[in-house]
Structures are given as C-alpha cells and as structure tokens.
Amino acid sequence: MEKYPHYLERLQNATRKYWDKAALNNIDGETFNYGQMATQIEKFHLVFDKIGIKKGDKIALYARNGARWGMAYLSVVTNNSVIVPLLADFTPENASFLTNHSESVVLFTNEDKWTQMDIAKMPLIRLVIDIDSWGLLFAADDKVKKAYEEMEGMFAAKWPNGFGPEDVVFPTDNWDEMAAINYTSGSTGDPKGVMLIHRNFSAIVDFSQRHVPAGDKMVSMLPMAHMYGLVIEFIYPLCNGTSIYWLGKAPTPATLMKAFADVKPYLLITVPLVMEKIYKSKVKPMLEKPAIKIALKIPGLNSVIYKKVKDGLVNAFGGNVQEFIMGGAALNPEVEKIFKKIKFPYLVGYGMTEACPLLAYEHWTKYVPGSCGKAVDCATVRIDSEDPEHIAGEIQAKGENICIGYFKNPEASANAFTEDGFLRTGDLGVIDKHGNIFIKGRSKSMILTGNGQNVYPEELEAIINNQPFVSESVVVDRAGKIVALVYLDKDAIKNAKLDAEAEADIPEKIRTGANRHLPSYSKIVKVELVTVPFEKTPKMSIKRFLYK
C-alpha cells in the first residue's frame, strides 16, 4: 500500500465531484468544465487506442499555454503514455529535434508552429493535432487519418447513453512508470530530458495538498512546459477542483491586473523580479513620502500604515490571495525587509525540474527571510559539507519526488547522483538548526528571467561566439535583462580592413546576429565590449563570478 493517493486518483475524484464546474479557462476565451475536459480526454484515448499507441509511448506537446494545452496534457498522462512538454518559446527547429530525440509518435502543436517544423526530421511522428481547434495537421497514413476523423463516431458508439462522472477512470497502477520527459533547455547538443515518474508527481501533489493553501480559482502565468508552472499552477490545484485561468497572450501589466481583479485567485506563483518591480513602483514611493516617513516613527500609527500598504498590495491581485509563492531566485533583501514589516503573505521556495519541482517550502507565517523554506517532507535534503550549518556545500536530495535520470543520456544521469543515490543540485547552501535552507550561490550559472524562464548562459555564449569578430563572451543578468560582454578578435578585424563606421557597428551586428538564433525570452538586450581577455581558471574556463 502506498502512503498517499496517486495524483490521478485525486484528479479522477475531483473530476467526478466538480463535473459541472469550470476547470480550464482562457481569460476572455474558451471555458471547459470538468465534465467537458473528461469527455475530450476519453475521445483522445479512443484515437490513441485505434492507432496503436502503446503504454509508455511518447507524445510531445509544443504549444502556447491555454485551456486546450491542459486537456492535451491530461489526455496523455491518463492514457499511460509519456508526455513530452516543450516550451512554446523553443524554436521550431529545436522543437523538431527534441520531438525526435524523445521518440514521440504524436504531436500536439499550434498550426503556425507546425508550418515551421520539418516532418522529415521527425520520422516517428504518426499524428499531429492542432491544439487550437483539434484539427488534423498531419497523418502518417490513411489508417491514422481515418481513426482521427472517426473520433466523434467512436465516442458515440462506445457511450450511446452518454459519458458521465462514474465513467471517469484514470490509471493508478503505474507509480514507478515514466509520466513525463521534461527538457531543461532547447539545446540540440546533448539534450537533458528529465525523466519523471508518476510517483514524483503524486508525492508533490500530496505535499501541496497538505501544506499549500487550496482555493477556488487560480491564474496561471508561468510557462506550462516548465515544472514550476505545470505542477503548482495546474496539476495540484486541478486535483483540488480549482478553476484554472490562463492569460493566453503575453501579458501586459494592464491585462494582468484586470485578470486578477476578474478572477480573484487564491494563490499567486511568481518570480522575485515581478514582486521587486511592484515594490519599486508602488510600495517604495509611498513609504518615502515625507509625511509617511514621520508617521512611521509613531508607534500604533505605523502598524495602521503598514496594514494599509499590505491591503493595497493584496487588493491589486484581486484581494483573495492567501499566499504569494516565489521561486527560482532570491528576493532582494531590501524588498524582503519591507514585506516582513507589512506582514505581506509571501515566501520564497526552492526547487528544480529534477525534483518535480519542489525541494523546499514553508508557510508564509513561519517563513524565515533570506531562506527558501524547509525541505519538503517527501525528500531528505542534506548539505555536502563538514559543517552544514556554517560552511556552504552542495545541496543534495533524495526522495519520492526525485527524477530517475535523463532520457537517453546515461552519462548525465550517472553524474547527477552521488554514490548513495542523492541528486546533486549544483546549488550551494547551508541549513540552520531549525531546518531552514539558505542558498549561498548557484554553482550552475543559470539566469532566471522576469517571466520565469530559465536561461543557460553557456548556450547563449556558444551562439555569440559564432558571430563574426567575436573571440569570447560572457552573458550576464542585469535586472532581468540579458547583456553580453564580448572580447573581440583584433586580428580578424584588422584582416577585414573595416572602415571606422563598420567597426563601430560590430557590437550591434553581434547582437542582432545572435538574436536570430535565440527564443524571445533569452534575446540579448545589449552587447558591451571588454578591452582585455576574460580571466580564466587553470582549466581555462572563464571565471564567471568576476563579471556582473
């Protein structure tokens, strides 16, 4: 007997219980209730069965966030197939490569993306479905085409008296079988597709149901193909019977605020950069007014002002948010200090794709500033250091939520774990005597952008270094903007015999040239030239930490 329910059992029960309640919604667009969601899932199951999709077969999902994205995702995992969610921002070329690398046999995508993909590079694909209309974009043969065109007829024949709540049965005998392959970047070099099993999802959904607030409505803002958004903004709330609302298009501050006012979400999942911007634009100017500064020195009056500031902030997000969960990076200490003073219900958690995604969390009332919470109770977290309380060491984890390795990458899988089976996170930290984890630095140099995307500098540098006249480069994060520091190849410039104007244009040419190969979220804002080569370690890798 497992010690907690399978997440698909929770989803099955929520679907039966909330049959007529809105489940998946696009703000200002389509809405599907739990019953409609379950019905569409069943229709896809019939097609998958008809075209011979077997248990464990891979199905890729390369599309923009939205209600139908949610239905496509669930139709795969409840079919005992393996979902391969690809970030919508990956280039069509990279998405084609990863679809093929994952051995996917079916693809859900947007029509405009499909027109830019190369079917010749995905020989295993038998069926391609347009996620926006459920239209057929590609069938490998007439049998597949016929099966897809007969989807409605097959459904009517199987359920002549209609499909009801009791007919929803999702598989739960697959705890240790693969549920998802999640690629941590769009790299076409040596891709790392994290293999997650149903147990991993069940453990985190169980933890979340016991510790994270539950509520009626949720606004989803993060990329769904990213574990943080996928599990915390979609799977765990849906297992509670929550209605999920997607923003669809890239949100402007105005559309975001309108969405919060209309939906009134109970929980907000975000990255520190967003809250820091709100602090700088809304909170700081108010607290720095001369009259307010004086009033804050008066006991009694200061608590009234702080409460007003907090209520104003919470109301800006619809007024119902019980907790603001931030992840992916540390929160600016100045912002954190004020948030604590005004009793703002926030916390910073910690996780990674390999942990599906949570490793640490603490309810906002017990959260210690500067930390990222305590280890989730489905995992053991340790610090690889002789004095874990005072001397930073690598954060390592083992537990029910930890992945089983990387797909078709035995070398990366072997390197990811210690001899006694702990996942090496690549992050450095300490743990205090109460169990609070403090991250001291990322030995991985990942950049988290303002919209919650992971950017790996090494990948960008590889592209920049391919541009004319570039000798070497370092990519840095400046307030959420990506800046490339570049050392030019003086000999190449001399040999090219450029005039002064052409030479002055080099930085901009490097920037535009590199950006042509980069997804929107990792485009370079500026190229800055450095006059001397970058400092190196004995291994000849650049001492990255020296550059800001």
N, C-alpha and C positions, 0 to 999 in steps of 0.2 A: 504493500500500500504506500502510495506517495503521501508526503506530509501536507500537501496543499493541493487545491484543484488545478487541473490543466487549464490554461488560459482559454482554450477553445470551448471547454465546458462552460466557463463563465460567460463567454460570448454567446454560446447557444442558449443559455438560460436567460441572458439579458434580451436576446432577440425574441424569445417566446413571450417574455414578460412585457416588453415595451413594443409589441407588434405594430401598433398604430402611431407610435411616437416618432418624430423626426430624428433620423440617425445621421445622415450625411448630407450636408448642405453647402451650396456655393452661395456666398453672400450676393444678393441681387441676381440670383440664378436658380438652378435646379435644386429641388429638395427631394430626398428619398427617405421614407420611413423604414423602420427595422424590417417590416414585412416585405417591402419592395426590394430592399437590399438582399434579404434571404432568397427571394424569388429569383433575382438576377444571378445570384451565386449558383443556385440549383441549375439554371439554364446553361451556364458555362460548364458546370460539372458534366452535363449530358453531352455537350460538344466534345469536351476533353476525352470523355469515355469513348465516344463514337470514333474519334480519330486515333485512338490507341495510346493516349497519354498514360504512361505507367507511373506507379508510385515512385517518387524520387526524381522524376523528370523535371528539368529546369524550365522556368517560364520568366522571361525578362519583362520589366516594366520601366519604360523610358518615356516619361510624360510629365507634364506640368501638374502641380498639386490640384486637388479638387475632389468632389464627391465621387466621381466615377473612378478616380485613381484608387480611392478607398475600396470600392466594390471589386475592382480588378485584383487588388492585393489580396483581399479576403477570399476571393473565388479560387485563388491558387493555394493558399496555405490550408484551406479547409478541404482541399482535394488531395492532400498528402503529396502535393507537388512542391517543388522548391522555388520560392520567389527570388528573383534577382532584381532588386530595385536599383535603378541607375539614376543619378542626379540629373534633373532636367537640364542643368547647365553644362553637362558634359557635351563636347562637340559631337555631332552625328558620326563623325569618323571614329572617335574614341568609343562611342556607344556601340557602334557596329563591331568594333574589335572586342569589347567586353561581353557583348551578347554571344559572340562566337566562343570566346575564351571560357565562358560559363557553361557552354554546351546547351544553351537554351534552344528549345524546339518551338516555342510560341513566343510572340512578342506583342505587348500592348504598347501603343505609342500614339502621339498626335500626328495627324496627317502631314502637317508641314515638316515635322521632323523626319517622317518616313521618306519623303521625297528626296531628302539629302543623305539617306543611308544607302549603303551598297549591299544588295542582297547576295551578290557574288561572294562577299566576304563573310556571309553567314549561311554556309551550306546546310546546316542542320535545321534551319527555320522552316516550319511547315505551315504556320498560320500567323498572320499579322492582323491585329484588330485595332481599329481606330477608337481610341478611348473616349472621344468626344461624342460619337454617335453610335458606337458599337457596330459601325460599318466594317465590311471586309476590305482590307487593304491588299492582302496577298494570300493566295492559297497555293501550296506546292503542287497539288494535283486535283483532279475532279472530285475524288472521294472527299478530300478535306473541304473543298468548296461546297459540295452538296451537303455535307454534315453541318456546316456553319449556316447555310441558307435554310436548313430544316430545323434550326434551333427551336423556334416557337412551336412548330408542329410536334416535335419530340416531347416538348414540355407538356403540351395539351394532351398528348396521348398517354403520358405517364401519370398525369394528375388530372383525370377527367372531372373529378369533383372539386378541383381547386387545391391549392397548396396552402396549408395553414401552419400555425405556430408549432403544433406537435410533430409536423413533418420535418422540422429543422433538426438534423442530427449531424454534429461535426465530429471528426475522428479524435480520439483521446488516447489511443494505444501506441503513440509514436513519440514518447518522451525523449528518447535519445536518437531520434532520426532528424536529419537536416531539415530546417524550416526555411532558412534564408542564406544567400550568399551576398554579402554587402561589400562592395568595392570601396576602399577608403580614399581612392583618388581616381582620376580619369587617365592615369598613366597607361601607356601602351607598352611600356618597357617590361617590367617584371611585376605584373599586377598582383595586389594583395586583396583577394576576395575573402573576407572574414566569414567562416562557416559557423552559423548559429543554429542550435538545435531547439526543438520545442520546449525542452526543459529550461533553457536560458530565458525564453520569453515568459514561461509560466512563473519562474522564480521572481522576475522583476515585476510582473503584473501583481503577483501575490504581495510582494513588499509594498508596492504603491497603494494597493487597496487597504493595507493595514496602516500606512503611515502618511500618505499624501492625501490632502482633503479630496472629498468627492463632491460632485455638484451636477447641475442640470445642463449647463451649456459651456462650450469651450470654443475659443477662437484659435485656429491653427495658423501659425505664421512661419514656422521653420520648414526647411525642405523635408518633404515626406520620405525621400530616399535616404535620409540621414537618420541614424538610430535614435538620436535625441528627440527629434520631432516625431518620428514614427511610433515609438513606444509611449512617450509621455503625453503627446498631444493627440494620439489616435487610438492605439490598441488598448492601453489601460483605461482611458475614460469610456471607450465604447463598451468594454466589459462591465461597466457600471450602469449602462443605459443612458449615458450622456449624449446630447446632440452636439455634433462637431460642425463647426462653420469654417469654411476656407475662404481666403480673400481673393483667390484667383490671381488676378494681375499683380504685378509688383506694386506693393502698397506705397502710397504717399502718406505723409503724416495726417493729412486731412481724411483720407479714406480709412486709415487705421482708427482714428479717433471716432469716426462715425460708426465703424463696425463695433467698437467697444460699447458705445452708447446704445446701439440697437440690440446687440446680443447679450450684453451684461455677463461676461464669462466669470466663472467661479475661481479660475486659476490662470496664471499667466506664465508661460515658459518663454524665456528670452535670454539674450546675452548681455553681459555687463555694459557694453558700449551703448546700447539703447537707453538703459537707465541713467548712464552718465550724461548722455545728451539731454535727457529730460531734466535732470538735476541742474545742469548748466543753464538751460533755457528758462525753466520755470521756478525752481526752488531757490537757487543761489541769489538771483536778482532781488527776490522778495526778502530774504533774510538779511540782505546787505543794505536795505533802506535804513537811513539814519534813525528814524523813529522806532523801527522794529528792533534795531540793534540795542537801543536804550531799554525798550520794553523787555527784551530777553534777559536783561540783568535783574529783573524784578521777580523774585520767587512767586509762584502762583500764576502770575501773568504769563511767564514763559511757557508753562505747560499748556495754557489755553492757545497760545500762538502755534506751538508745535503740533497740537492736535488739529488745528485749522489747516496747517500745511499738509499734514498726513491725509486728512479727509479730502483735501483738494486733489492730491495726487491719486488717491484710490478712486475718486469720482471721475477723474479723467479717463480711467479704464472701465467705466461703466458702473462703478460703485459696489460691485459684488465680489471683487477679487479677494479671496481669503489668504492667498499666498502668491508671492512673486518668486518663481524659481529661476535662478540664473545659473548658467554653466558655461564651460568652455574656456574661461579665462578668469583672472582675479578681478575683483571690483576695486576701483580707485579708492584708496584709504580715506581721502577727504570726503567722498560721497558716502562711504560706509559709516563714517563718524556721525554725519547728519542723519542718515537713515535710522541709525540706532537711537539717536536723540528723539526723533519724532515718532518712534515706535512703528516704523514702516514695516509691514509684514513680508520681509524679504529673506532670502537665504541664497548662498552660493553652494551648489553641489559639485560633484566631480564624477566624471565617467569617461568612457571611450567605447567605440564600436565593439571592441572585443569583449566588453562586459555587458553588452545588450541593454542599455549603455551605462547603467548606474553602478558606481563603486562607493559613493559616499553621499549622504543626505542627512539633514537634521531639521526638524520642525522649526519654523522661524522663531518661536518663543524661546527655544533652547539653543539657537544657533549662535556660535561664537565668532565675532568679527575677525576677518583675516583667515578663517579656516575654510574648509569646503565640507564641513559636516563630519559625521562619524560613518564608519564603514557600514554598508547595508548588511542586514543580518543573514543574508543568504550567501555571504562570502567572508573569507578570512583575509584581512589586509595586513601586510607586515612591511616594515622598513628594513632594507638590507644595509644595516649599519650596526656598529658595536654599541652605540648609544642612541637608539631610535628617537628618544625624547629631545636630544640636544644636537646630534650630528646627522645632517641630512644624508639619506641614502635612497636608493631606488625604491619606489613604491611597487610592491608586488601583491598579486591577489590570486586566490584560488576559491572556487565555489560553484554553486549551481547555475550562476549566471554567466560563467566564463566560456568563451567560444572553444571550439575543438581544433582550431588552427586555420590555415589559409588554403583555399581551394587550388589544387594542382601546384602547390608551392611548398614542397617538403622542407626546403632549406629555411624559408621564412618561418614555417611552423616550428621547426626544431629550435631556431634562435629565439622564438617568442616565449619559451618556457624554461624555467630552471630545472635542475635535475629532479627536484622533488615536486615538480608539477605546478609551480606558481607562475602566473603570467607576469612577464616583465613589462611594466607600463612604459618605461623610458622616462618617467617623471621622477623628480627628486622631491623628497619631503620628510617631515618629522610627524610624530604622533604624540600628543601630550598625554598626561596620566589619565585624563578623562576619555581618551579615545578620539579626540578631535584631530583631524588630519590637516596639516598645513603644507601646501605645495610651495617649494622653495625655488623651483625653476623647472623648465621643461628641457630635458636633455634632447628631446626632439624639438626641432625649431619651428614647429607648426605655428601658423598665424591664423587667428580666428577673425573673420571679417565681421562687420557690423550686422550683416543679415544671417549670421550663424553658420557660415560656410568655413570649412577647413581649407587652408591654403598651405601647400608644402613648398617652401622657398626653393628647395633643390630642383623641383620640377620647372619652376619659372626660370631659374638661373640657367638650366640646360637650354631653354629656348632663347634666352637673351644672348647667351654665349655663342649661339649660332649666327647672330646678326653680324653684318659686315663691320669691321674695325673694332670688335669687342675682344679684349684679351681675357678678362674675368669679371665676375659680377657678384654682388650680394644683395638679396632682396630683404627689405626691412619694412616693418609696420609702423606707420606714423599716424596715430589717432584713427586707426581703421582704414587708412589709405596705404596702398602698396607703392613703395618707392624703390627704384633700382639704383644701387650705387655701382658705377661702371668704371673700370680701368681700361683705357683704350690701348689698342695695338699701334704704337707710334710708328713702327716700321711700315706697317700696312698703309697707314695714312700717307707717309712720305712717298711710298712707291706709287700711290694712286694719283699723286700730283694734283690734289684738290685745290681749288681757289678758296679764298677766305670765307666766302659765303657758304660754299658746300661744306666746309669744315665745321662752321658754326651750326649747320643743320643736323650734324651727326646724332646728337642726343635724341632729337625728336624723331629722326628716322629709325633709330633703335627701338624707341617706344612703340611707334605705330607698327613697325615690322614684327615685334614680339607679340603685340596685342592681337594681331591677326590669327595667331595660333592659340589664344587663351580664351577660356569661357568668360562670360560677363563678370562673374564675381571675383576673378583674380586678375583683372586687367591692371596694367601699370599706369599710375597717375602721372609719374614724373621720373625722368632719368637724371641723376646727378653724377657728374664726373668726379672721380678722385684722381689725385695727381701722382700717387705712388702705389705700387702693388699692395694688395691686401696682406696683412700679417698671417703667417702660416704656422701650423704645428709641425713637429718633426715628421708627422705622417703626410705633410704637405696639404692638409685640409685647412681651409680658411678659419681663422679664429673669429667665428661669427659673433661671439658675445661682445667683441670690441666695437661693433658697428650698430648704430642706432638710427 
